[in-house]
Structures are given as C-alpha cells and as structure tokens.
C-alpha cells in the first residue's frame, strides 16, 4: 500500500538548505559558515544525523554577517549589531 505524505507548509523558518546550498546562495565558503556557527553568530537547525539545515531567515542573516565582515567589523561588533537588529 502506498504511503501518503501530507505536504508541509513552507515558511521562511522552514529549514531546507544544506550547507553546500547555503554556501552557493550566500557566496560564503563552507569553512566560513562553520566558523560563523562556531562563534555563535548563527545556529542552523540539525537533522537527526547532525547535518546542518539553513532556512531563508538564516540566509538573510548570513548575508548581513558577510556584509559586516566585508566592512572589517570584528566578531564582537557583529554580535552587537545583529542583536540590535533583532
């Protein structure tokens, strides 16, 4: 018997992008995405197998982080700016 799946309503908070897709969409190298997570600037969702999954909101935040990094803002400054925007 075929199993029927109900489609999940996708929102901006639905985690759908792997780290490779997030890298391509934001222009940020994978190692930098890991560095951003390690420094607490973003916490992507994880699958049961611990694979990172990013959502649209995460991608927007990553683009903000990238813009701040390009302006030579340090990690502490990025944290403050992101907290003020939230």
C-alpha angles and dihedrals in degrees: 000000000000116000115232118216123201112225115246115234105242120223133172087267095055109112108230110136123089119217090262093052091045089051093052094044095049100032090234117133117244093244089055091050088055090047090051090052093045090055092051098246092125136008111202120200118263132218121227086265090055095251112152116243122190128200132206092268090053091051091052090050091048090053089052091049091049092051091050092047090051088054088055095247110160124234094262090051092048090052091052094047093048091048090051091051093049 
